[in-house]
């Protein structure tokens, strides 16, 4: 099975993972609303299946979608669930040509939801190149949407999607041709997805995208072959690379935007042993690196108004165990959010490169500007792997 999004950062640390999310502790008087644990996500048909969530999006606090994958051995299946404000419901997905995992979702309205992912080339009897997958929900059913044709033998993977309007959206990931990896961007123009030209950036892949206007979109991902952080900007005419104050080798996994700022999160892993978080902030004055309160990596980021939330993990030096780590930006600085409690779960050892990470407690996050609600999803370690979901609203 191929490596899933964000697995590289966790695997680079070579560590045992812990940190199943438990219900939030009582918040002190006057403090912000604490994190909550919604009802459990329904299990897939096979109760022994591993189930992970890698994407989340909300149209409203009572209209939330999360997507991911469930599998038993090489039997790999896409997974999507919907929260209606009181409970989850598993969505029926169309039959797909390849065993498929879903990694990104964007819910614009109850009748306009998009999800992206890729076929798994190692999960079929005869290995075939990964093929990008795009699904659309029209309020009644999920259906596949064609992706642009690519030359024979090319691999295409999509990791994230952001729909700015019904006629303008972006999906990002990477392509592999003759062993060379390059960023991959698709553009929705109202009736079809088309391939968007990108700069030639060997080794580059894109994990996250956000669009604030027709001439303003940002995409971020893993470092290119030269080790420099990958940030691309759309100005309405073309995608170009942007230099940011990120350390050499930094892997950027999430980007979020408000009306006045853009935020990026990720990590710098040193010698494939120790990781430190990387957070970048863009205002009218340009890009600046922001100091975090702690932690080892940022795996997801969400922004609403002047508030920003980062989700990732921290490493306990003495025990070599990882735990979930959440921080909150209050407009001036980041502070660790200790309103959640974590349970030790040291049974999951992170897989080596080429396999799925045993656990990414919180792998994706989303915020709703209208309500201020924030949701984050991921998965636990152990057997079977199970979804993690937390929210505050």
Residue pairs with C-beta under 8 A, 6 or more apart in sequence:
1 71
1 74
1 76
1 120
1 122
1 123
1 355
1 356
2 120
2 121
2 122
2 130
2 354
3 11
3 353
3 354
3 355
3 356
4 52
4 54
4 69
4 101
4 103
4 356
4 357
5 54
5 103
5 159
5 207
5 253
5 363
6 54
6 207
6 253
6 299
6 357
6 360
6 363
7 351
7 355
7 356
7 357
7 360
8 222
8 251
8 353
9 251
9 253
9 266
9 267
9 269
9 275
9 297
9 299
10 17
10 297
10 299
10 313
10 322
10 350
10 357
10 359
10 360
11 350
11 351
11 352
11 353
11 355
11 357
12 269
12 272
12 275
13 269
13 272
13 273
13 274
13 275
13 296
13 297
13 315
13 322
13 350
14 272
14 273
14 350
15 315
15 320
15 321
15 322
15 350
16 319
16 320
16 321
16 322
16 346
16 348
16 349
16 350
17 313
17 321
17 322
17 345
17 346
17 348
17 349
17 350
17 357
17 358
17 359
17 361
17 381
18 321
18 322
18 323
18 342
18 343
18 344
18 345
18 346
18 348
18 359
18 381
19 313
19 322
19 323
19 324
19 342
19 343
19 345
19 359
19 361
20 342
20 343
20 345
20 361
20 380
20 381
20 388
21 37
21 324
21 340
21 342
21 361
21 362
21 388
21 390
22 37
22 340
22 341
22 342
22 343
23 36
23 37
23 341
24 34
24 35
24 36
24 37
24 339
24 340
24 341
24 390
25 34
25 338
25 339
25 340
25 341
26 34
27 33
27 34
27 339
31 339
32 339
32 392
33 392
33 393
34 339
34 340
34 392
35 326
35 337
35 339
35 340
35 390
35 391
35 392
36 390
36 391
36 392
36 393
37 389
37 390
38 83
38 88
38 389
38 391
39 86
39 87
39 88
40 88
40 387
41 51
41 53
41 66
41 81
41 88
41 386
41 387
41 389
42 81
42 88
42 89
42 90
43 49
43 51
44 51
44 70
44 77
44 79
44 90
46 70
46 72
46 75
48 72
48 384
49 70
49 71
49 72
49 384
50 70
50 71
50 72
50 383
50 384
50 385
51 68
51 69
51 70
51 79
51 379
51 384
51 385
51 386
51 387
52 68
52 69
52 70
52 356
52 360
52 363
52 378
52 379
52 385
52 387
53 66
53 67
53 68
53 79
53 81
53 363
53 364
53 377
53 378
53 379
53 387
53 388
53 389
54 67
54 68
54 69
54 101
54 102
54 103
54 104
54 363
54 364
54 377
54 378
55 66
55 67
55 68
55 102
55 103
55 104
55 105
55 115
55 160
55 364
55 377
56 64
56 65
56 66
56 67
56 105
56 364
56 365
56 366
56 375
56 376
56 377
56 389
57 64
57 65
57 105
57 106
57 107
57 113
57 366
58 64
58 65
58 107
58 366
58 368
58 373
58 375
59 107
59 108
59 109
59 110
59 113
59 368
60 368
60 370
60 371
61 85
61 368
61 371
61 373
61 393
62 83
62 84
62 85
62 86
63 82
63 83
63 84
63 85
63 107
63 110
64 82
64 83
64 107
64 375
64 391
65 80
65 81
65 82
65 83
65 105
65 107
65 113
65 115
65 137
66 80
66 81
66 83
66 105
66 375
66 377
66 387
66 389
67 78
67 79
67 80
67 81
67 102
67 103
67 104
67 105
67 115
67 117
68 79
68 80
68 101
68 102
68 103
68 377
68 379
68 387
69 76
69 77
69 78
69 79
69 100
69 101
69 102
69 117
70 77
70 79
71 77
71 99
71 123
74 99
74 122
74 123
74 124
75 99
75 123
76 99
76 100
76 101
76 120
76 123
77 99
77 100
78 93
78 96
78 100
78 101
78 102
78 115
78 117
78 133
78 135
79 90
79 93
79 102
80 90
80 91
80 93
80 102
80 105
80 115
80 135
80 142
81 88
81 89
81 90
81 91
82 88
82 89
82 91
91 137
91 142
92 141
92 142
93 135
93 142
94 135
94 142
94 143
94 144
96 119
96 133
96 144
97 119
97 131
98 119
98 120
98 121
98 123
98 124
98 128
98 130
98 131
98 133
99 119
99 120
99 123
99 124
100 117
100 118
100 119
100 120
100 133
101 117
101 118
101 120
102 115
102 116
102 117
102 133
102 135
103 116
103 117
103 118
103 158
103 159
103 160
104 115
104 116
104 117
104 158
104 159
104 160
104 161
104 171
104 364
105 113
105 114
105 115
105 116
105 161
106 113
106 114
106 115
106 161
106 162
106 163
106 169
107 113
108 114
108 163
108 165
108 166
110 139
111 137
111 138
111 139
111 140
112 136
112 137
112 138
112 139
112 163
112 166
113 136
113 137
114 134
114 135
114 136
114 137
114 161
114 163
114 169
114 171
114 188
115 134
115 135
115 136
115 137
115 142
115 161
116 132
116 133
116 134
116 135
116 158
116 159
116 160
116 161
116 171
116 173
117 132
117 133
117 158
118 130
118 131
118 132
118 133
118 156
118 157
118 158
118 173
119 128
119 130
119 131
119 133
120 130
121 127
121 128
121 129
121 130
121 155
129 153
129 154
129 155
129 156
129 176
130 155
130 156
130 157
130 176
131 147
131 155
131 156
132 147
132 156
132 157
132 158
132 171
132 173
132 184
132 186
133 144
133 147
133 158
134 144
134 145
134 146
134 147
134 158
134 161
134 171
134 186
134 193
135 142
135 143
135 144
135 145
136 142
136 143
136 144
136 145
137 143
145 193
146 192
146 193
147 156
147 186
147 193
148 186
148 193
148 194
148 195
150 156
150 175
150 195
151 177
153 177
153 178
154 175
154 176
154 177
155 175
155 176
155 177
156 173
156 174
156 175
156 184
157 173
157 174
157 175
157 184
157 205
158 171
158 172
158 173
158 184
158 186
159 172
159 173
159 174
159 205
159 206
159 207
159 208
160 171
160 172
160 173
160 206
160 207
160 208
160 209
161 169
161 170
161 171
161 172
161 209
162 169
162 170
162 209
162 210
162 211
162 217
163 169
163 170
163 188
164 170
164 211
164 212
164 213
164 214
164 217
166 190
167 188
167 189
167 190
168 188
168 189
168 190
168 211
168 214
169 187
169 188
169 211
170 185
170 186
170 187
170 188
170 196
170 209
170 211
170 217
170 219
170 234
171 185
171 186
171 188
171 193
171 209
172 183
172 184
172 185
172 186
172 206
172 207
172 208
172 209
172 219
172 221
173 184
173 205
173 206
174 181
174 182
174 183
174 184
174 204
174 205
174 206
174 221
175 181
175 182
175 183
175 184
176 182
180 202
181 202
181 203
181 204
181 205
182 198
182 200
182 201
182 202
182 204
183 198
183 199
183 201
183 204
183 205
183 206
183 219
183 221
183 230
183 232
184 195
184 198
184 205
184 206
185 195
185 196
185 198
185 206
185 209
185 219
185 232
185 239
186 193
186 194
186 195
186 196
187 193
187 194
187 195
187 196
196 234
196 239
197 238
197 239
198 232
198 239
199 232
199 239
199 240
199 241
201 224
201 225
201 230
201 241
202 224
202 225
203 222
203 223
203 224
203 225
203 226
204 221
204 222
204 223
204 224
204 225
204 230
205 221
205 222
205 230
206 219
206 220
206 221
206 230
206 232
207 220
207 221
207 222
207 252
207 253
207 254
208 219
208 220
208 221
208 252
208 253
208 254
208 255
209 217
209 218
209 219
209 220
209 255
210 217
210 218
210 255
210 256
210 257
210 262
211 217
211 218
211 234
212 257
212 259
212 262
214 236
215 234
215 235
215 236
215 237
216 233
216 234
216 235
216 236
217 233
217 234
218 231
218 232
218 233
218 234
218 255
218 257
218 262
218 264
219 231
219 232
219 234
219 239
219 255
220 229
220 230
220 231
220 232
220 252
220 253
220 254
220 255
220 264
220 266
221 230
221 251
221 252
221 253
222 230
222 251
222 252
223 229
223 230
223 248
223 249
223 250
223 251
224 230
227 248
227 249
228 246
228 248
229 244
229 246
229 247
229 248
229 250
229 251
229 252
229 266
229 278
230 241
230 252
231 241
231 242
231 243
231 244
231 246
231 252
231 264
232 239
232 240
232 241
232 242
233 239
233 240
233 241
233 242
242 287
244 264
244 280
244 287
245 280
245 287
245 288
245 289
246 252
246 266
246 268
246 278
246 280
246 289
247 268
247 278
248 268
249 268
249 269
249 270
250 266
250 267
250 268
250 278
251 266
251 267
251 268
251 269
252 264
252 265
252 266
252 278
252 280
253 265
253 266
253 267
253 298
253 299
253 300
254 264
254 265
254 266
254 298
254 299
254 300
254 301
254 364
254 365
255 262
255 263
255 264
255 265
255 301
256 262
256 263
256 301
256 302
256 303
256 308
256 367
257 263
257 303
258 303
258 304
258 305
258 306
258 369
260 283
260 284
261 281
261 282
261 283
261 303
262 281
262 282
263 279
263 280
263 281
263 282
263 301
263 303
263 308
264 278
264 279
264 280
264 281
264 282
264 301
265 277
265 278
265 279
265 280
265 298
265 299
265 300
265 301
265 310
265 312
266 277
266 278
266 279
266 297
266 298
267 275
267 276
267 277
267 278
267 296
267 297
267 298
267 299
267 312
268 275
268 276
268 278
269 275
269 297
270 276
274 296
274 315
275 296
275 297
275 315
276 296
276 297
277 292
277 295
277 296
277 297
277 298
277 310
277 312
278 289
278 298
279 289
279 290
279 291
279 292
279 298
279 301
279 310
279 334
280 287
280 288
280 289
280 290
281 287
281 288
281 289
281 290
282 288
290 329
290 334
291 333
291 334
292 298
292 310
292 327
292 334
293 327
293 333
293 334
293 335
293 336
294 314
294 325
294 327
294 336
295 310
295 312
295 313
295 314
295 325
295 327
295 336
296 312
296 313
296 314
296 315
296 322
296 325
297 312
297 313
298 310
298 311
298 312
299 311
299 312
299 313
299 360
299 362
299 363
299 378
300 310
300 311
300 312
300 362
300 363
300 364
300 365
300 376
301 308
301 309
301 310
301 311
301 365
302 308
302 309
302 311
302 365
302 366
302 367
302 374
302 376
303 309
303 367
304 367
304 368
304 369
304 372
304 374
305 369
305 372
306 330
306 331
307 328
307 329
307 330
307 331
307 372
308 328
308 329
308 334
309 326
309 327
309 328
309 329
309 337
309 365
309 367
309 374
309 376
310 326
310 327
310 329
310 334
311 324
311 325
311 326
311 361
311 362
311 363
311 365
311 376
311 378
312 324
312 325
312 326
312 362
313 322
313 323
313 324
313 325
313 360
313 361
314 322
314 323
314 324
314 325
315 321
315 322
316 322
316 323
319 346
321 344
321 346
322 350
322 359
323 342
323 361
324 340
324 342
324 361
324 362
325 336
326 336
326 337
326 340
326 362
326 376
327 334
327 335
327 336
327 337
328 334
328 335
328 337
340 390
345 359
345 380
345 381
345 382
347 381
347 382
347 383
348 358
348 359
348 380
348 381
348 382
348 385
349 358
350 357
350 358
350 359
351 357
351 358
358 381
358 385
359 378
359 379
359 380
359 381
359 385
360 378
360 379
361 378
361 379
361 380
361 388
362 376
362 377
362 378
362 388
362 390
363 377
363 378
363 379
364 376
364 377
364 378
365 374
365 375
365 376
365 377
366 374
366 375
366 376
367 373
367 374
367 375
368 374
368 393
371 393
372 393
373 391
373 392
373 393
374 391
374 392
374 393
375 389
375 390
375 391
376 388
376 389
376 390
376 391
377 387
377 388
377 389
378 387
378 388
379 385
379 386
379 387
379 388
380 386
380 387
380 388
